[in-house]
């Protein structure tokens, strides 16, 4: 029998919110419904990090991890104490820092 899950806090850094807003704004020019659906999908997947934060691959930048939140988008995050900090949301074709 397993004990209770340790659910971590989730914090979006300002740049990650800007990234997501830019992605959604760009897509909404042609397809507002798809943009809203994508935003919800990325936010829902990111929320799953609270339960299984170490389930996703190690990031390209030391100390980070990457969640494939959609076939074209990565959520880049790290774990600081009891908080998951979402650092960036990037298109898979973008150059990562």
N, CA, C and O atoms as a CHARMM CRD file, in Angstrom:
* protein
*
  388
    1    1 UNK  N      0.84600  -1.18200   0.00000 PROA 1      0.00000
    2    1 UNK  CA     0.00000   0.00000   0.00000 PROA 1      0.00000
    3    1 UNK  C      0.88600   1.23800   0.00000 PROA 1      0.00000
    4    1 UNK  O      1.87700   1.30600   0.72700 PROA 1      0.00000
    5    2 UNK  N      0.52300   2.20100  -0.81400 PROA 2      0.00000
    6    2 UNK  CA     1.29800   3.42600  -0.92300 PROA 2      0.00000
    7    2 UNK  C      0.68900   4.51700  -0.06200 PROA 2      0.00000
    8    2 UNK  O     -0.52100   4.54300   0.16500 PROA 2      0.00000
    9    3 UNK  N      1.54100   5.41900   0.41600 PROA 3      0.00000
   10    3 UNK  CA     1.07200   6.56200   1.19100 PROA 3      0.00000
   11    3 UNK  C      0.46100   7.60900   0.27500 PROA 3      0.00000
   12    3 UNK  O      0.39900   7.42100  -0.94000 PROA 3      0.00000
   13    4 UNK  N      0.01300   8.70400   0.85600 PROA 4      0.00000
   14    4 UNK  CA    -0.59600   9.76700   0.05300 PROA 4      0.00000
   15    4 UNK  C      0.43500  10.38800  -0.88700 PROA 4      0.00000
   16    4 UNK  O      1.62600  10.44500  -0.58100 PROA 4      0.00000
   17    5 UNK  N     -0.04700  10.84700  -2.02600 PROA 5      0.00000
   18    5 UNK  CA     0.82800  11.50900  -2.98400 PROA 5      0.00000
   19    5 UNK  C      1.26200  12.85900  -2.43800 PROA 5      0.00000
   20    5 UNK  O      0.49300  13.55700  -1.77700 PROA 5      0.00000
   21    6 UNK  N      2.49200  13.20800  -2.72300 PROA 6      0.00000
   22    6 UNK  CA     3.00100  14.52000  -2.35200 PROA 6      0.00000
   23    6 UNK  C      2.76600  15.45200  -3.53400 PROA 6      0.00000
   24    6 UNK  O      3.55500  15.46800  -4.47900 PROA 6      0.00000
   25    7 UNK  N      1.69800  16.22000  -3.48900 PROA 7      0.00000
   26    7 UNK  CA     1.34800  17.11800  -4.57700 PROA 7      0.00000
   27    7 UNK  C      2.09700  18.43000  -4.38000 PROA 7      0.00000
   28    7 UNK  O      1.97200  19.08200  -3.34300 PROA 7      0.00000
   29    8 UNK  N      2.87800  18.80700  -5.39000 PROA 8      0.00000
   30    8 UNK  CA     3.68200  20.02200  -5.31800 PROA 8      0.00000
   31    8 UNK  C      2.88500  21.23600  -5.77700 PROA 8      0.00000
   32    8 UNK  O      1.86900  21.11100  -6.46100 PROA 8      0.00000
   33    9 UNK  N      3.36800  22.40800  -5.38700 PROA 9      0.00000
   34    9 UNK  CA     2.79600  23.65900  -5.88100 PROA 9      0.00000
   35    9 UNK  C      3.25500  23.87000  -7.31900 PROA 9      0.00000
   36    9 UNK  O      4.27800  23.32900  -7.73800 PROA 9      0.00000
   37   10 UNK  N      2.49900  24.65400  -8.06600 PROA 10     0.00000
   38   10 UNK  CA     2.82300  24.94900  -9.45700 PROA 10     0.00000
   39   10 UNK  C      2.86500  26.45600  -9.62700 PROA 10     0.00000
   40   10 UNK  O      1.91500  27.15300  -9.27100 PROA 10     0.00000
   41   11 UNK  N      3.96700  26.96300 -10.17200 PROA 11     0.00000
   42   11 UNK  CA     4.11500  28.40300 -10.39000 PROA 11     0.00000
   43   11 UNK  C      4.57900  28.65300 -11.82600 PROA 11     0.00000
   44   11 UNK  O      5.56800  28.07900 -12.28100 PROA 11     0.00000
   45   12 UNK  N      3.85600  29.50700 -12.51800 PROA 12     0.00000
   46   12 UNK  CA     4.24200  29.90600 -13.87400 PROA 12     0.00000
   47   12 UNK  C      5.09100  31.16300 -13.77000 PROA 12     0.00000
   48   12 UNK  O      4.64500  32.17000 -13.21900 PROA 12     0.00000
   49   13 UNK  N      6.30400  31.11300 -14.29100 PROA 13     0.00000
   50   13 UNK  CA     7.14200  32.30600 -14.35000 PROA 13     0.00000
   51   13 UNK  C      6.54100  33.24600 -15.39500 PROA 13     0.00000
   52   13 UNK  O      5.83900  32.81400 -16.30900 PROA 13     0.00000
   53   14 UNK  N      6.82800  34.52700 -15.24200 PROA 14     0.00000
   54   14 UNK  CA     6.26200  35.52800 -16.14300 PROA 14     0.00000
   55   14 UNK  C      6.56700  35.20500 -17.60800 PROA 14     0.00000
   56   14 UNK  O      5.68600  35.31100 -18.46100 PROA 14     0.00000
   57   15 UNK  N      7.80400  34.81400 -17.90000 PROA 15     0.00000
   58   15 UNK  CA     8.18100  34.53300 -19.28900 PROA 15     0.00000
   59   15 UNK  C      7.39600  33.36000 -19.86300 PROA 15     0.00000
   60   15 UNK  O      7.06600  33.36500 -21.04900 PROA 15     0.00000
   61   16 UNK  N      7.09400  32.36600 -19.05400 PROA 16     0.00000
   62   16 UNK  CA     6.30000  31.22800 -19.53100 PROA 16     0.00000
   63   16 UNK  C      4.88800  31.67600 -19.89500 PROA 16     0.00000
   64   16 UNK  O      4.33100  31.22400 -20.89500 PROA 16     0.00000
   65   17 UNK  N      4.31200  32.55800 -19.09000 PROA 17     0.00000
   66   17 UNK  CA     2.97300  33.09100 -19.39500 PROA 17     0.00000
   67   17 UNK  C      3.00300  33.90500 -20.68300 PROA 17     0.00000
   68   17 UNK  O      2.09200  33.81800 -21.50600 PROA 17     0.00000
   69   18 UNK  N      4.07100  34.70500 -20.85100 PROA 18     0.00000
   70   18 UNK  CA     4.23200  35.49000 -22.08500 PROA 18     0.00000
   71   18 UNK  C      4.35900  34.55000 -23.28500 PROA 18     0.00000
   72   18 UNK  O      3.73900  34.77500 -24.32400 PROA 18     0.00000
   73   19 UNK  N      5.16300  33.50200 -23.13800 PROA 19     0.00000
   74   19 UNK  CA     5.31100  32.51800 -24.21900 PROA 19     0.00000
   75   19 UNK  C      3.95500  31.94900 -24.62300 PROA 19     0.00000
   76   19 UNK  O      3.61900  31.91100 -25.80700 PROA 19     0.00000
   77   20 UNK  N      3.17800  31.50600 -23.63400 PROA 20     0.00000
   78   20 UNK  CA     1.87900  30.89800 -23.92100 PROA 20     0.00000
   79   20 UNK  C      0.93500  31.90700 -24.57000 PROA 20     0.00000
   80   20 UNK  O      0.22400  31.57200 -25.51800 PROA 20     0.00000
   81   21 UNK  N      0.92400  33.12200 -24.07300 PROA 21     0.00000
   82   21 UNK  CA     0.07300  34.16300 -24.65400 PROA 21     0.00000
   83   21 UNK  C      0.45700  34.43200 -26.10800 PROA 21     0.00000
   84   21 UNK  O     -0.41600  34.57300 -26.96500 PROA 21     0.00000
   85   22 UNK  N      1.75000  34.50300 -26.38700 PROA 22     0.00000
   86   22 UNK  CA     2.20600  34.74000 -27.75900 PROA 22     0.00000
   87   22 UNK  C      1.79600  33.60300 -28.69100 PROA 22     0.00000
   88   22 UNK  O      1.37100  33.84800 -29.82000 PROA 22     0.00000
   89   23 UNK  N      1.92000  32.38200 -28.22900 PROA 23     0.00000
   90   23 UNK  CA     1.52800  31.21400 -29.03100 PROA 23     0.00000
   91   23 UNK  C      0.03500  31.25800 -29.33300 PROA 23     0.00000
   92   23 UNK  O     -0.38300  31.08900 -30.47800 PROA 23     0.00000
   93   24 UNK  N     -0.75600  31.48500 -28.30600 PROA 24     0.00000
   94   24 UNK  CA    -2.21200  31.50200 -28.45400 PROA 24     0.00000
   95   24 UNK  C     -2.65600  32.66300 -29.34500 PROA 24     0.00000
   96   24 UNK  O     -3.53900  32.49600 -30.18600 PROA 24     0.00000
   97   25 UNK  N     -2.05800  33.81700 -29.16700 PROA 25     0.00000
   98   25 UNK  CA    -2.40100  34.98600 -29.98600 PROA 25     0.00000
   99   25 UNK  C     -2.10600  34.71900 -31.45800 PROA 25     0.00000
  100   25 UNK  O     -2.91300  35.05000 -32.32800 PROA 25     0.00000
  101   26 UNK  N     -0.96500  34.12800 -31.73200 PROA 26     0.00000
  102   26 UNK  CA    -0.57500  33.81700 -33.11100 PROA 26     0.00000
  103   26 UNK  C     -1.57200  32.84500 -33.75000 PROA 26     0.00000
  104   26 UNK  O     -2.02200  33.07000 -34.87400 PROA 26     0.00000
  105   27 UNK  N     -1.91100  31.78800 -33.05500 PROA 27     0.00000
  106   27 UNK  CA    -2.82900  30.78100 -33.59700 PROA 27     0.00000
  107   27 UNK  C     -4.24100  31.34600 -33.73600 PROA 27     0.00000
  108   27 UNK  O     -4.95600  31.00800 -34.67900 PROA 27     0.00000
  109   28 UNK  N     -4.63900  32.20200 -32.80000 PROA 28     0.00000
  110   28 UNK  CA    -5.99700  32.76000 -32.79900 PROA 28     0.00000
  111   28 UNK  C     -6.27800  33.63600 -34.01700 PROA 28     0.00000
  112   28 UNK  O     -7.43700  33.83200 -34.38200 PROA 28     0.00000
  113   29 UNK  N     -5.23500  34.16200 -34.64400 PROA 29     0.00000
  114   29 UNK  CA    -5.45400  34.98600 -35.84000 PROA 29     0.00000
  115   29 UNK  C     -6.15800  34.18600 -36.92800 PROA 29     0.00000
  116   29 UNK  O     -6.98500  34.72200 -37.66600 PROA 29     0.00000
  117   30 UNK  N     -5.82800  32.89900 -37.02400 PROA 30     0.00000
  118   30 UNK  CA    -6.43700  32.04500 -38.04400 PROA 30     0.00000
  119   30 UNK  C     -7.53500  31.14100 -37.50100 PROA 30     0.00000
  120   30 UNK  O     -8.47500  30.79300 -38.21500 PROA 30     0.00000
  121   31 UNK  N     -7.40700  30.76100 -36.21900 PROA 31     0.00000
  122   31 UNK  CA    -8.35100  29.78600 -35.67900 PROA 31     0.00000
  123   31 UNK  C     -8.50200  29.97200 -34.16300 PROA 31     0.00000
  124   31 UNK  O     -7.81700  29.30700 -33.38500 PROA 31     0.00000
  125   32 UNK  N     -9.39600  30.87200 -33.74500 PROA 32     0.00000
  126   32 UNK  CA    -9.57000  31.14100 -32.31300 PROA 32     0.00000
  127   32 UNK  C     -9.94100  29.90300 -31.49300 PROA 32     0.00000
  128   32 UNK  O     -9.48800  29.75400 -30.35800 PROA 32     0.00000
  129   33 UNK  N    -10.75800  29.02200 -32.05700 PROA 33     0.00000
  130   33 UNK  CA   -11.14700  27.81600 -31.31100 PROA 33     0.00000
  131   33 UNK  C     -9.94800  26.90800 -31.05300 PROA 33     0.00000
  132   33 UNK  O     -9.79200  26.37100 -29.95600 PROA 33     0.00000
  133   34 UNK  N     -9.10900  26.74000 -32.06100 PROA 34     0.00000
  134   34 UNK  CA    -7.91000  25.90800 -31.90400 PROA 34     0.00000
  135   34 UNK  C     -6.95600  26.53000 -30.88900 PROA 34     0.00000
  136   34 UNK  O     -6.30800  25.81700 -30.12300 PROA 34     0.00000
  137   35 UNK  N     -6.87300  27.85400 -30.88500 PROA 35     0.00000
  138   35 UNK  CA    -5.99200  28.54200 -29.93800 PROA 35     0.00000
  139   35 UNK  C     -6.44500  28.30300 -28.50200 PROA 35     0.00000
  140   35 UNK  O     -5.63000  28.02100 -27.62400 PROA 35     0.00000
  141   36 UNK  N     -7.74000  28.41700 -28.27400 PROA 36     0.00000
  142   36 UNK  CA    -8.27500  28.18800 -26.92800 PROA 36     0.00000
  143   36 UNK  C     -8.07900  26.73000 -26.50200 PROA 36     0.00000
  144   36 UNK  O     -7.71800  26.45100 -25.35800 PROA 36     0.00000
  145   37 UNK  N     -8.31800  25.81700 -27.42600 PROA 37     0.00000
  146   37 UNK  CA    -8.13800  24.39600 -27.13000 PROA 37     0.00000
  147   37 UNK  C     -6.67800  24.09400 -26.78700 PROA 37     0.00000
  148   37 UNK  O     -6.39900  23.34300 -25.85200 PROA 37     0.00000
  149   38 UNK  N     -5.75500  24.67600 -27.53900 PROA 38     0.00000
  150   38 UNK  CA    -4.33200  24.45900 -27.28300 PROA 38     0.00000
  151   38 UNK  C     -3.93400  25.01500 -25.92000 PROA 38     0.00000
  152   38 UNK  O     -3.22300  24.35100 -25.16500 PROA 38     0.00000
  153   39 UNK  N     -4.38400  26.22400 -25.59900 PROA 39     0.00000
  154   39 UNK  CA    -4.06000  26.82500 -24.29500 PROA 39     0.00000
  155   39 UNK  C     -4.55100  25.93000 -23.16400 PROA 39     0.00000
  156   39 UNK  O     -3.82600  25.68800 -22.19900 PROA 39     0.00000
  157   40 UNK  N     -5.77400  25.44400 -23.28300 PROA 40     0.00000
  158   40 UNK  CA    -6.32700  24.55100 -22.25100 PROA 40     0.00000
  159   40 UNK  C     -5.52800  23.25800 -22.15100 PROA 40     0.00000
  160   40 UNK  O     -5.26800  22.76700 -21.05300 PROA 40     0.00000
  161   41 UNK  N     -5.14100  22.70900 -23.29600 PROA 41     0.00000
  162   41 UNK  CA    -4.38300  21.45800 -23.30300 PROA 41     0.00000
  163   41 UNK  C     -3.02300  21.63400 -22.62100 PROA 41     0.00000
  164   41 UNK  O     -2.61200  20.79700 -21.81800 PROA 41     0.00000
  165   42 UNK  N     -2.33600  22.72300 -22.94500 PROA 42     0.00000
  166   42 UNK  CA    -1.02000  22.97400 -22.34100 PROA 42     0.00000
  167   42 UNK  C     -1.16100  23.19400 -20.83700 PROA 42     0.00000
  168   42 UNK  O     -0.37800  22.64900 -20.05900 PROA 42     0.00000
  169   43 UNK  N     -2.14500  23.98200 -20.42200 PROA 43     0.00000
  170   43 UNK  CA    -2.33700  24.23700 -18.99100 PROA 43     0.00000
  171   43 UNK  C     -2.74200  22.96300 -18.24300 PROA 43     0.00000
  172   43 UNK  O     -2.29200  22.73600 -17.12000 PROA 43     0.00000
  173   44 UNK  N     -3.58200  22.13900 -18.85600 PROA 44     0.00000
  174   44 UNK  CA    -3.98900  20.87800 -18.21800 PROA 44     0.00000
  175   44 UNK  C     -2.80400  19.92800 -18.05600 PROA 44     0.00000
  176   44 UNK  O     -2.63300  19.31300 -17.00400 PROA 44     0.00000
  177   45 UNK  N     -1.99300  19.81300 -19.10100 PROA 45     0.00000
  178   45 UNK  CA    -0.81300  18.94000 -19.01600 PROA 45     0.00000
  179   45 UNK  C      0.15800  19.46400 -17.96500 PROA 45     0.00000
  180   45 UNK  O      0.72500  18.68700 -17.19600 PROA 45     0.00000
  181   46 UNK  N      0.35100  20.78300 -17.93100 PROA 46     0.00000
  182   46 UNK  CA     1.26300  21.37000 -16.94500 PROA 46     0.00000
  183   46 UNK  C      0.77300  21.09700 -15.52900 PROA 46     0.00000
  184   46 UNK  O      1.58000  20.86900 -14.62800 PROA 46     0.00000
  185   47 UNK  N     -0.53200  21.11900 -15.32500 PROA 47     0.00000
  186   47 UNK  CA    -1.08800  20.85600 -13.99200 PROA 47     0.00000
  187   47 UNK  C     -0.76900  19.43400 -13.52800 PROA 47     0.00000
  188   47 UNK  O     -0.65600  19.18600 -12.32800 PROA 47     0.00000
  189   48 UNK  N     -0.62300  18.50600 -14.46700 PROA 48     0.00000
  190   48 UNK  CA    -0.28200  17.12500 -14.11700 PROA 48     0.00000
  191   48 UNK  C      1.11400  17.01600 -13.49800 PROA 48     0.00000
  192   48 UNK  O      1.41800  16.04800 -12.80100 PROA 48     0.00000
  193   49 UNK  N      1.94200  18.00100 -13.75600 PROA 49     0.00000
  194   49 UNK  CA     3.29600  17.99800 -13.18500 PROA 49     0.00000
  195   49 UNK  C      3.26000  17.98700 -11.66300 PROA 49     0.00000
  196   49 UNK  O      4.19000  17.49100 -11.02800 PROA 49     0.00000
  197   50 UNK  N      2.20900  18.52100 -11.07700 PROA 50     0.00000
  198   50 UNK  CA     2.10400  18.61300  -9.62000 PROA 50     0.00000
  199   50 UNK  C      2.16100  17.23700  -8.96300 PROA 50     0.00000
  200   50 UNK  O      2.61900  17.11000  -7.82800 PROA 50     0.00000
  201   51 UNK  N      1.70300  16.21400  -9.66500 PROA 51     0.00000
  202   51 UNK  CA     1.64500  14.86800  -9.09200 PROA 51     0.00000
  203   51 UNK  C      2.87700  14.04100  -9.46000 PROA 51     0.00000
  204   51 UNK  O      3.43100  13.33800  -8.61500 PROA 51     0.00000
  205   52 UNK  N      3.29900  14.12700 -10.71100 PROA 52     0.00000
  206   52 UNK  CA     4.43400  13.31400 -11.18300 PROA 52     0.00000
  207   52 UNK  C      5.49900  14.19100 -11.84000 PROA 52     0.00000
  208   52 UNK  O      5.74700  14.05100 -13.03700 PROA 52     0.00000
  209   53 UNK  N      6.12300  15.07400 -11.10000 PROA 53     0.00000
  210   53 UNK  CA     7.04700  16.04100 -11.70700 PROA 53     0.00000
  211   53 UNK  C      8.31100  15.43400 -12.30400 PROA 53     0.00000
  212   53 UNK  O      8.91200  16.02000 -13.20400 PROA 53     0.00000
  213   54 UNK  N      8.71500  14.27600 -11.81800 PROA 54     0.00000
  214   54 UNK  CA     9.96600  13.68200 -12.31100 PROA 54     0.00000
  215   54 UNK  C      9.72600  12.63400 -13.39500 PROA 54     0.00000
  216   54 UNK  O     10.64200  11.90300 -13.77100 PROA 54     0.00000
  217   55 UNK  N      8.50000  12.56400 -13.89300 PROA 55     0.00000
  218   55 UNK  CA     8.15300  11.57000 -14.91200 PROA 55     0.00000
  219   55 UNK  C      8.61100  11.97100 -16.30500 PROA 55     0.00000
  220   55 UNK  O      8.59500  11.15300 -17.22500 PROA 55     0.00000
  221   56 UNK  N      9.00900  13.19900 -16.46400 PROA 56     0.00000
  222   56 UNK  CA     9.29700  13.70800 -17.79900 PROA 56     0.00000
  223   56 UNK  C     10.79500  13.86200 -18.00700 PROA 56     0.00000
  224   56 UNK  O     11.57100  13.92600 -17.05300 PROA 56     0.00000
  225   57 UNK  N     11.17900  13.92000 -19.26000 PROA 57     0.00000
  226   57 UNK  CA    12.59800  13.84700 -19.62300 PROA 57     0.00000
  227   57 UNK  C     13.40800  15.01900 -19.08300 PROA 57     0.00000
  228   57 UNK  O     12.89800  16.11500 -18.85000 PROA 57     0.00000
  229   58 UNK  N     14.69100  14.73600 -18.89800 PROA 58     0.00000
  230   58 UNK  CA    15.60800  15.79000 -18.48600 PROA 58     0.00000
  231   58 UNK  C     15.70600  16.81100 -19.60500 PROA 58     0.00000
  232   58 UNK  O     15.68300  16.46100 -20.78600 PROA 58     0.00000
  233   59 UNK  N     15.81500  18.08400 -19.22000 PROA 59     0.00000
  234   59 UNK  CA    15.87900  19.15400 -20.20200 PROA 59     0.00000
  235   59 UNK  C     17.26200  19.32700 -20.79600 PROA 59     0.00000
  236   59 UNK  O     18.23900  18.73300 -20.33900 PROA 59     0.00000
  237   60 UNK  N     17.31900  20.15100 -21.82300 PROA 60     0.00000
  238   60 UNK  CA    18.59400  20.44000 -22.47700 PROA 60     0.00000
  239   60 UNK  C     19.45900  21.34700 -21.61200 PROA 60     0.00000
  240   60 UNK  O     20.68800  21.30100 -21.67500 PROA 60     0.00000
  241   61 UNK  N     18.79900  22.16900 -20.80500 PROA 61     0.00000
  242   61 UNK  CA    19.51800  23.05200 -19.89000 PROA 61     0.00000
  243   61 UNK  C     19.58900  22.36100 -18.52600 PROA 61     0.00000
  244   61 UNK  O     18.58800  21.83900 -18.03500 PROA 61     0.00000
  245   62 UNK  N     20.75500  22.36400 -17.93300 PROA 62     0.00000
  246   62 UNK  CA    20.98900  21.66900 -16.66700 PROA 62     0.00000
  247   62 UNK  C     19.95600  22.06700 -15.60600 PROA 62     0.00000
  248   62 UNK  O     19.67100  23.24800 -15.40400 PROA 62     0.00000
  249   63 UNK  N     19.41400  21.06400 -14.94500 PROA 63     0.00000
  250   63 UNK  CA    18.46700  21.29600 -13.86500 PROA 63     0.00000
  251   63 UNK  C     17.01800  21.39700 -14.29200 PROA 63     0.00000
  252   63 UNK  O     16.12200  21.49900 -13.45400 PROA 63     0.00000
  253   64 UNK  N     16.78500  21.36800 -15.60600 PROA 64     0.00000
  254   64 UNK  CA    15.41100  21.48800 -16.09500 PROA 64     0.00000
  255   64 UNK  C     14.88500  20.14100 -16.57100 PROA 64     0.00000
  256   64 UNK  O     15.63100  19.18000 -16.75900 PROA 64     0.00000
  257   65 UNK  N     13.57800  20.11400 -16.75700 PROA 65     0.00000
  258   65 UNK  CA    12.89300  18.97500 -17.36100 PROA 65     0.00000
  259   65 UNK  C     11.96900  19.51200 -18.44000 PROA 65     0.00000
  260   65 UNK  O     11.64500  20.70000 -18.46100 PROA 65     0.00000
  261   66 UNK  N     11.54400  18.62400 -19.34000 PROA 66     0.00000
  262   66 UNK  CA    10.69000  19.02600 -20.44900 PROA 66     0.00000
  263   66 UNK  C      9.47300  18.11200 -20.55300 PROA 66     0.00000
  264   66 UNK  O      9.58800  16.88700 -20.59400 PROA 66     0.00000
  265   67 UNK  N      8.33100  18.73300 -20.59200 PROA 67     0.00000
  266   67 UNK  CA     7.06400  18.03700 -20.78900 PROA 67     0.00000
  267   67 UNK  C      6.59500  18.32800 -22.21000 PROA 67     0.00000
  268   67 UNK  O      6.48100  19.49200 -22.59600 PROA 67     0.00000
  269   68 UNK  N      6.32400  17.29900 -22.98100 PROA 68     0.00000
  270   68 UNK  CA     5.72400  17.49100 -24.30000 PROA 68     0.00000
  271   68 UNK  C      4.23200  17.66800 -24.04300 PROA 68     0.00000
  272   68 UNK  O      3.49700  16.69800 -23.85800 PROA 68     0.00000
  273   69 UNK  N      3.80200  18.92700 -24.03600 PROA 69     0.00000
  274   69 UNK  CA     2.42100  19.25100 -23.67900 PROA 69     0.00000
  275   69 UNK  C      1.48300  19.11800 -24.87200 PROA 69     0.00000
  276   69 UNK  O      0.26600  19.03300 -24.71400 PROA 69     0.00000
  277   70 UNK  N      2.05900  19.10200 -26.04900 PROA 70     0.00000
  278   70 UNK  CA     1.32700  18.97600 -27.30100 PROA 70     0.00000
  279   70 UNK  C      2.37700  18.53400 -28.31100 PROA 70     0.00000
  280   70 UNK  O      3.57100  18.71100 -28.06900 PROA 70     0.00000
  281   71 UNK  N      1.96900  17.97500 -29.40900 PROA 71     0.00000
  282   71 UNK  CA     2.96000  17.46300 -30.36300 PROA 71     0.00000
  283   71 UNK  C      3.95500  18.53200 -30.81600 PROA 71     0.00000
  284   71 UNK  O      5.06800  18.20400 -31.22500 PROA 71     0.00000
  285   72 UNK  N      3.56600  19.80100 -30.74900 PROA 72     0.00000
  286   72 UNK  CA     4.45400  20.87400 -31.19600 PROA 72     0.00000
  287   72 UNK  C      5.01000  21.75300 -30.08000 PROA 72     0.00000
  288   72 UNK  O      5.79800  22.65800 -30.35500 PROA 72     0.00000
  289   73 UNK  N      4.62300  21.51300 -28.83400 PROA 73     0.00000
  290   73 UNK  CA     5.01600  22.43900 -27.76400 PROA 73     0.00000
  291   73 UNK  C      5.58500  21.73200 -26.54500 PROA 73     0.00000
  292   73 UNK  O      5.08000  20.70100 -26.10000 PROA 73     0.00000
  293   74 UNK  N      6.65300  22.32100 -26.02000 PROA 74     0.00000
  294   74 UNK  CA     7.30900  21.83900 -24.80700 PROA 74     0.00000
  295   74 UNK  C      7.05600  22.80900 -23.66500 PROA 74     0.00000
  296   74 UNK  O      7.06300  24.02400 -23.85900 PROA 74     0.00000
  297   75 UNK  N      6.83600  22.27400 -22.49300 PROA 75     0.00000
  298   75 UNK  CA     6.80500  23.06400 -21.26200 PROA 75     0.00000
  299   75 UNK  C      8.12200  22.76000 -20.54900 PROA 75     0.00000
  300   75 UNK  O      8.40100  21.61400 -20.19400 PROA 75     0.00000
  301   76 UNK  N      8.91600  23.79100 -20.34800 PROA 76     0.00000
  302   76 UNK  CA    10.22100  23.63400 -19.70900 PROA 76     0.00000
  303   76 UNK  C     10.07700  24.08800 -18.26000 PROA 76     0.00000
  304   76 UNK  O      9.58900  25.18500 -17.98800 PROA 76     0.00000
  305   77 UNK  N     10.50800  23.23400 -17.33500 PROA 77     0.00000
  306   77 UNK  CA    10.30100  23.52000 -15.91800 PROA 77     0.00000
  307   77 UNK  C     11.44800  22.98200 -15.09000 PROA 77     0.00000
  308   77 UNK  O     12.29000  22.22200 -15.57000 PROA 77     0.00000
  309   78 UNK  N     11.45900  23.39500 -13.83500 PROA 78     0.00000
  310   78 UNK  CA    12.34500  22.78100 -12.86300 PROA 78     0.00000
  311   78 UNK  C     11.63200  22.70200 -11.54000 PROA 78     0.00000
  312   78 UNK  O     10.59000  23.32300 -11.33200 PROA 78     0.00000
  313   79 UNK  N     12.20700  21.93500 -10.65600 PROA 79     0.00000
  314   79 UNK  CA    11.60400  21.73000  -9.34300 PROA 79     0.00000
  315   79 UNK  C     12.47800  22.43400  -8.32200 PROA 79     0.00000
  316   79 UNK  O     13.66500  22.13600  -8.19400 PROA 79     0.00000
  317   80 UNK  N     11.88400  23.36700  -7.59900 PROA 80     0.00000
  318   80 UNK  CA    12.57100  24.12500  -6.56100 PROA 80     0.00000
  319   80 UNK  C     11.84800  23.88200  -5.24600 PROA 80     0.00000
  320   80 UNK  O     10.72000  24.33300  -5.05100 PROA 80     0.00000
  321   81 UNK  N     12.51000  23.16400  -4.34600 PROA 81     0.00000
  322   81 UNK  CA    11.90100  22.79800  -3.07000 PROA 81     0.00000
  323   81 UNK  C     10.60000  22.04900  -3.33500 PROA 81     0.00000
  324   81 UNK  O     10.63100  20.98200  -3.94800 PROA 81     0.00000
  325   82 UNK  N      9.47500  22.56400  -2.89900 PROA 82     0.00000
  326   82 UNK  CA     8.18500  21.89100  -3.09300 PROA 82     0.00000
  327   82 UNK  C      7.35900  22.55200  -4.19200 PROA 82     0.00000
  328   82 UNK  O      6.13600  22.41100  -4.23000 PROA 82     0.00000
  329   83 UNK  N      8.03500  23.27700  -5.08600 PROA 83     0.00000
  330   83 UNK  CA     7.33300  24.00700  -6.14200 PROA 83     0.00000
  331   83 UNK  C      7.88600  23.64700  -7.51400 PROA 83     0.00000
  332   83 UNK  O      9.09900  23.57400  -7.70900 PROA 83     0.00000
  333   84 UNK  N      6.99400  23.42700  -8.44700 PROA 84     0.00000
  334   84 UNK  CA     7.37200  23.26400  -9.84700 PROA 84     0.00000
  335   84 UNK  C      7.26400  24.64300 -10.47200 PROA 84     0.00000
  336   84 UNK  O      6.19900  25.26100 -10.44500 PROA 84     0.00000
  337   85 UNK  N      8.35800  25.12500 -11.03200 PROA 85     0.00000
  338   85 UNK  CA     8.36200  26.42300 -11.70000 PROA 85     0.00000
  339   85 UNK  C      8.40400  26.19100 -13.20500 PROA 85     0.00000
  340   85 UNK  O      9.35600  25.61800 -13.73400 PROA 85     0.00000
  341   86 UNK  N      7.36200  26.64400 -13.87700 PROA 86     0.00000
  342   86 UNK  CA     7.32600  26.55700 -15.33600 PROA 86     0.00000
  343   86 UNK  C      8.08400  27.76400 -15.86200 PROA 86     0.00000
  344   86 UNK  O      7.70300  28.91100 -15.62700 PROA 86     0.00000
  345   87 UNK  N      9.16200  27.48200 -16.57600 PROA 87     0.00000
  346   87 UNK  CA    10.07400  28.52700 -17.02100 PROA 87     0.00000
  347   87 UNK  C      9.72800  29.06700 -18.39900 PROA 87     0.00000
  348   87 UNK  O      9.75100  30.27800 -18.62300 PROA 87     0.00000
  349   88 UNK  N      9.40400  28.15900 -19.33000 PROA 88     0.00000
  350   88 UNK  CA     9.13400  28.56400 -20.71100 PROA 88     0.00000
  351   88 UNK  C      8.13200  27.60200 -21.33900 PROA 88     0.00000
  352   88 UNK  O      7.96000  26.47200 -20.88200 PROA 88     0.00000
  353   89 UNK  N      7.47800  28.07400 -22.39100 PROA 89     0.00000
  354   89 UNK  CA     6.67400  27.23200 -23.27300 PROA 89     0.00000
  355   89 UNK  C      7.20600  27.51100 -24.67100 PROA 89     0.00000
  356   89 UNK  O      7.16200  28.64700 -25.14400 PROA 89     0.00000
  357   90 UNK  N      7.70600  26.47800 -25.32600 PROA 90     0.00000
  358   90 UNK  CA     8.38200  26.67300 -26.61000 PROA 90     0.00000
  359   90 UNK  C      7.85000  25.72300 -27.67000 PROA 90     0.00000
  360   90 UNK  O      7.46000  24.59300 -27.37800 PROA 90     0.00000
  361   91 UNK  N      7.84200  26.20900 -28.91400 PROA 91     0.00000
  362   91 UNK  CA     7.56900  25.33800 -30.05300 PROA 91     0.00000
  363   91 UNK  C      8.77300  24.42500 -30.20800 PROA 91     0.00000
  364   91 UNK  O      9.90800  24.85300 -29.99600 PROA 91     0.00000
  365   92 UNK  N      8.54000  23.18100 -30.57200 PROA 92     0.00000
  366   92 UNK  CA     9.64400  22.22100 -30.65600 PROA 92     0.00000
  367   92 UNK  C     10.70500  22.63300 -31.67200 PROA 92     0.00000
  368   92 UNK  O     11.85500  22.20600 -31.56600 PROA 92     0.00000
  369   93 UNK  N     10.34100  23.45000 -32.65100 PROA 93     0.00000
  370   93 UNK  CA    11.31000  23.88100 -33.66100 PROA 93     0.00000
  371   93 UNK  C     12.14100  25.08400 -33.20700 PROA 93     0.00000
  372   93 UNK  O     13.13300  25.42800 -33.84900 PROA 93     0.00000
  373   94 UNK  N     11.73900  25.72500 -32.10100 PROA 94     0.00000
  374   94 UNK  CA    12.47500  26.89500 -31.62600 PROA 94     0.00000
  375   94 UNK  C     13.79000  26.48800 -30.99100 PROA 94     0.00000
  376   94 UNK  O     13.91700  25.41200 -30.40700 PROA 94     0.00000
  377   95 UNK  N     14.76200  27.37200 -31.12000 PROA 95     0.00000
  378   95 UNK  CA    16.04900  27.17100 -30.45700 PROA 95     0.00000
  379   95 UNK  C     15.83100  27.35800 -28.96400 PROA 95     0.00000
  380   95 UNK  O     15.31000  28.38700 -28.53400 PROA 95     0.00000
  381   96 UNK  N     16.22100  26.38500 -28.18500 PROA 96     0.00000
  382   96 UNK  CA    16.05600  26.47700 -26.73500 PROA 96     0.00000
  383   96 UNK  C     17.29500  27.10100 -26.11600 PROA 96     0.00000
  384   96 UNK  O     18.40200  26.95700 -26.63500 PROA 96     0.00000
  385   97 UNK  N     17.09900  27.79800 -24.99400 PROA 97     0.00000
  386   97 UNK  CA    18.25700  28.43400 -24.33900 PROA 97     0.00000
  387   97 UNK  C     19.22900  27.40900 -23.79600 PROA 97     0.00000
  388   97 UNK  O     20.25200  27.77400 -23.21700 PROA 97     0.00000
